[in-house]
């Protein structure tokens, strides 16, 4: 069968093909909307301070944006929970539970428990990305206005993340205190899974190894 080129198709079919490609691109982009990288890395710095990641900060920063930049994950950023409050608006509130964002966050936290060195903090950074995305209101509803509501909301937060902000879009507002609460919520996940104890024990073991090595050198 001869290859049919776009220029050989009837005009109406060529236009239809272009429309389908355009719609597919829109769906791909809209499904992956999340806090912008500035916002995720701001949170990663706070989490690094909380867990004491030290020189591994670059790894945590990279992990915090890896789902968007490296994994190209356009699917696992939402968290639909009918039990959560959902104000009426030009969007659809969930009627069933579906939260892959938290599942992914837990998956990467579990992975971090087996990691050593800076890889552990990279994994925690990835986990923080998915956790924080689950907290975005626009990731908890469907059929919203992607451009004027969803993307604009997250863009405004990213622009003011280093300020004491109070921003919003389409009637949904967020303050700096709200966002800090999300970060604290993730840090609480670390406490519940006893990561802090593991990190401290790991640091003590590393210190003992270094001290022992120095003694043998003498």
N, C-alpha and C positions, 0 to 999 in steps of 0.2 A: 504494500500500500504506500502510495506516494505521500511524503510529508506535506501537510497542508499549512501554508504560511498564513499569518494574520492578514496580509495584504490580499490574499486570494479569496478570503471569505466575503460573503455578502456584507455590506456595510452594517446592517442591523446585528448580525452575529458578531462582528468585530467589536462593536460598541458593547454588546452584552458581555463578551469576554473581559473587556477592560473594566466594566462595572463590577464583575465578580471578583476580579483581582483586587480592586480597590476596597470592596467590602471585606474581603478576607484579611487584608492588611489592617483595616480598622478594628476588626474583631481581635486580631492578634495583639495589637497595641493596647486596646482598652482592657483586655483581660489581665494585663500585667501591671496596671497602674498601681503605684504604691508611694509611700513617703519618698521624697527625692533623696539623692545620695548624701546631700549635706545634712539632712535630718537624721538619717541612719548613722552617719559617722559621728554626729554630735552625741547620739545616744551611746555609741560604742565607746567614746572617750569617758563618759560617765560610768559605764559598766566596768571599763578597765580600771578606773580609780577605785571602784567598789571591790573588785576581786584582786587588785594589785597585780595587774598584768605586766607592769614595768616595761622592759625593752621589747615586749611582744605586742606593744600597742599597734605597730603597723600591720601585724597579722590580724588583729581584731578589727581594725579599720577595713582591711581588705575583705574579711569574712562578712562584715556587715552589709556590703553592697554586692557580694558575689552572686546571690540569687538573680539579680537583675543583670549585672555586667558580664558575669562569666557563665552562669548556668543557663541564662536566657529562659528562666522559668516564668512563663506567662500564665500559669494555671493555679499554683498552690498559694495564693495570697489572700483568699477570702475566708470568712468565718461566719456562716449563717446559723443563728441560734434564735429560735422562736421565743425562748424564755426571756430574752433581753428586751428592754424597752425600745420601741421603734416608733418614733413620731410619724404622723401622717404627712405625706408630701408627694411630690411627683416621682415616686420610686415605689418599688414593691418590697414590702417587708417579708422575711422568710417564713415559710410554713413548715419547714423541716430542718433538722440539724445537719450541717455539712461544714466541717471546719478543718480543711487540710492544712491551713496555715499553722494551727497549733500542733497538728500531728507532725508536721515538718520540724517545727521548733523542738518538740520533744525528741524527735529522731536525731537531730544534730546535738542536742544536749547529751543524749545517751552515747553518741559517737565520741563526744569530747571526753567522756570518762575513761576511754581507753587510749586517748591520745597522750602524747608526752611533749614537753617543751612548748614552743610557740604554736604548734598545731592545735593544742587544746584551746587556746584563746581564739584561733581562727574559727574553730568549730562553734565556740560560744558566740562569736560575732555573727556567724550564719544563723544560728538559732535566734538571736535577738532580732534579726531582720524579719523572720517569719512571725515571731511573737508580736512585734510592734505593728506589722501589717494587719494582724488579726484585730487590732484595736481601732483601726480607722473605720469611722462610721460607714464610709462609702464602700468598704469591703464587707459590710454586713447586710447590705441591701442589693437589689438588682434593678435594672431598667432605669437607672438614674441618668441624668444628663452628664455624660462623661467629660465634656469640655468645660461647661460653665459651672458645674458643681464639683465633680470628683477631682479632676486635674487642677482646677483653680484652687480648691481647698488645700491640696497638698503643696502646691506651689507657694501659696501664701505662708504656710507654716515654714517651709524651707527658707524663704526669704527672711523671716523674722526669728528663726530658731535661737539665735543668740541674744534675743531681747526678751523682755517681759511682755509677751504678745497676747493679744486677744483678737483672733481673726476667724473668719467664717465664710461660707458660701451656701447659697440656697437655703438659708435658715438654720444651718448647722454650724455651731461655733465651737471653738476649742481655745483654751488658754494655755499658757506656759505651765501652770500648775497641773492641768489635765495631762499634758504630755509627760511631765516629770512623774506623774502617777503611773503612767504606762511603763516607764523605765523602771520604777520601783517594783512594779508588778513582775517584771522579768527577773529582777534581782531576787525577788521572793521565790521565784522558781528555782534559782540556784540554791537558796537556803533550804528549800524543801527537799531537794535532791542531794543535799549535803556536799555540794561542790566546794564550798568554802573550806570545809575540813580537808577534803582531798587535795585542794590546792596548797593549803598550809603544810600538810604532811609531805607533799611532793617537794615543796621548797626546803623543808627540813632535811629530807633525804639527800637532796642535791647538795645542800650545804655540808652535810656529813661526808659525802663523797669527796667534795673539794678539800675539806680539812684533812681527810685521810690521805689523799693524793699528795698534799703539801708535806705531810709528815714523812711519807716515804721518800720524797725528793730530798729531804734533809739527810 
